[in-house]
Amino acid sequence: MKKILGKSKNQISTPALLLDIGIVEQNIVRMADFFKDKPCRLRPHCKTHKLPLLAKKQIEAGAIGITCATIEEAEVMAKSGIKSILIANQLVTSDKIERFVALSKICECIVCIDDLDNAKQISKMAHKTGTIANILIEINCGLNRCGVSQPESALELIKQIVPLEGISFRGLMGYEGGLFTYSEEEKKSECNKRNQSLIAIRDLLEQYGHHCEIVSAGGSNTYYITGLYPKITEIQPGSYVTMDSHNTQSGLDFGQALTVMATVISRPEKNRIVIDVGKKALSCDEGIPKCIQPGLSIFALNEEHGHVRIENPDMKLNVGDKIEIIPSHGCTTIPLYNCYHIINNRIVVSVEEIIARGY
Ligand SMILES: Cc1ncc(COP(=O)(O)O)c(C=O)c1O
């Protein structure tokens, strides 16, 4: 792999995942700067990049910590020296709770819960090992994934959690969802409706004496709405760092840092090529990815083959040439690769293993 360092990105063996570090750094600084003079803090989600190197850059730029989706991500981030980690998800089996409790001994680690038995399990494990486990109650404020929906249920849950040994209640997590299909006006209105339902629960708990030091929500698509909503204390955007075409299409204008490099392996017809990148190297849960070069459009993906239409049959494009593609969904494309090729000014400057990609 070292042989590729210092070479042009066109010389990388394909399929390859490329990350333009200049654009990544601009994205990191832009998001951090937005929050510099705001009461809300930034805790970026690492489920997108899965790379401690980028998590550290986010913290250097002003983030208070990192959000993770899995215990594996949290372990990788903690091992690399990240001091404050929110697992914005549920850990319900004893092996994962054990690992969470172990992490809580080396850094500030916070996990979400929406179930009393789960809280009791965490409490038991934390108490047994002399640790304090930090928890947020997850609120369903419209995404309809996990989370407590009713204010009275949240109040009931907190009343039963507070007396548990080894648990510290820190607040609420209520990710409102990406709202990608909404127009800007509708997005603002729907997002604020969801934020309002989260804050209504926060206010009720406060009224009963349960201080919500943390109220975490927000993603890349809603950071400028949720991040300004009163009493939301931190936001957790992920995709803005690398970007992808479905975020761009929904109006997010951060720089496109992530691409996939492919090689033309066949030109069976003048207006069609086949590339060596298929579904195993490009996710399509958010639609068909886009080619950077104008006049080329992917129209189908098999496992290891991509089918690309050429608008102009006279276009010069030969077997062995490279084409670059913007993934439609970065978060689901990145874990398909072992490593990123980090690019600066078209040159490969390093190869970074995506170490937090596993389970
Ligand atoms: C819990 C949670 N927080 C934040 C996000 C925001 O992610 P993104 O910024 O990639 O839209 C997501 C997206 O799935 C999420 O599930």
The ligand as an ORCA input file, in Angstrom:
! r2SCAN-3c Opt
* xyz 0 1
  C     -28.973      9.066     16.397
  C     -28.556      9.841     15.195
  N     -28.010     11.044     15.373
  C     -27.647     11.825     14.339
  C     -27.813     11.390     13.038
  C     -27.439     12.346     11.968
  O     -26.748     11.882     10.955
  P     -26.442     12.703      9.648
  O     -25.806     13.960     10.087
  O     -25.542     11.792      8.948
  O     -27.724     12.950      8.940
  C     -28.361     10.119     12.810
  C     -28.550      9.616     11.433
  O     -28.887      8.519     11.150
  C     -28.736      9.336     13.902
  O     -29.288      8.123     13.743
*
